[in-house]
Amino acid sequence: MDTADEAAEVRRFWQRLGLPGLVDVHTHFMPERVLHKVWGYFDSLGPLTGGVEWPITYRAEEAERVAVIRGLGVRAFTSMLYPHKAEMAEWLNGWAVDFARRTPDCLHTSTFFPEPGVQSYVREAIEAGTRVFKAHVQVGAYDPADEALDATWGLLAEAATPVVIHCGSGPMPGKYTGPEPIGRVLARHPRLRLIIAHMGLPEYEDFLDLAERYDEVRLDTTMAFTDFSERMAPFPRRALPRLAGLGDRILLGSDFPNIPYPYAHQLAALERLELGDEWLRGVCHDNGARLFGL
């Protein structure tokens, strides 16, 4: 499917629902040399990919990728970026400030790592207008309940700034992935606005438990329910009523551009859950628009 045909298909999807477009809380924009290293990791079937073939569908330069996502009718998106080591997060945050300035439909995104000075630069990012943070427990290989992050979590909870966090154990488990470590964080900071990436794949039901226990916990749909993920970690059909019940706290995420299928497939995967148009409207636009005051 060429770009124009796909854009038309995606637009038909949200226009049928009576929406002004889509709000995607999980898209990746980062410094080009960093993104190219990420693509190289997928190409080489790095350990965290689970050895699964992962072709990058939207492998293009930044300007083209921005044009593509706008052409799909995504009216707000994020620049999910994350460090894999210390002394990297603050530099990434500096890049993100510039990207947000020149890309007004991108929700200004920042990140952090358990290191000296983390609370200071997170506070600076919030004061600079960050709308959302990204945390990646699997890639960063750190315990989210580490004492070095406790004050930072408290600051984020107080600021009511959402954090998209990859803490599920897919596609490969890490030492600190799964519901238990992040559950300890939420026990200390119950008002923390966490958005669990990938619906917590593969521990879907455990992360639904956390969302039902903590009112500010949300989940994003990134790659969940797609043919690609269903082969690897199928979402349990018995949990669909719970998914419907949390309809106001499920947010559209895609992983654009790093997805091994067209963007339209994520939307089709949501539609075939048969949870209804009202649920789809909330997930694909209204919940994100309300959370970020769009």
Sequence and secondary structure as in RCSB ss.txt:
>XXXX:A:sequence
MDTADEAAEVRRFWQRLGLPGLVDVHTHFMPERVLHKVWGYFDSLGPLTGGVEWPITYRAEEAERVAVIRGLGVR
AFTSMLYPHKAEMAEWLNGWAVDFARRTPDCLHTSTFFPEPGVQSYVREAIEAGTRVFKAHVQVGAYDPADEALD
ATWGLLAEAATPVVIHCGSGPMPGKYTGPEPIGRVLARHPRLRLIIAHMGLPEYEDFLDLAERYDEVRLDTTMAF
TDFSERMAPFPRRALPRLAGLGDRILLGSDFPNIPYPYAHQLAALERLELGDEWLRGVCHDNGARLFGL
>XXXX:A:secstr
  HHHHHHHHHHHHHHTT S EE S      HHHHHHHHHHHHTT GGGTT     TT   HHHHHHHHHHTTEE
EEE     SSTT HHHHHHHHHHHHHH TTEE EEE  SSTTHHHHHHHHHHTT  EEEEEHHHHT  TT HHHH
HHHHHHHHHT  EEEE S  SS  TT SHHHHHHHHHH TT  EEEGGGGTT HHHHHHHHHH TT EEE TTTT
SHHHHHHS   GGGHHHHHHTGGGEE    TTS SS HHHHHHHHHTT   HHHHHIIIIIHHHHHTT 
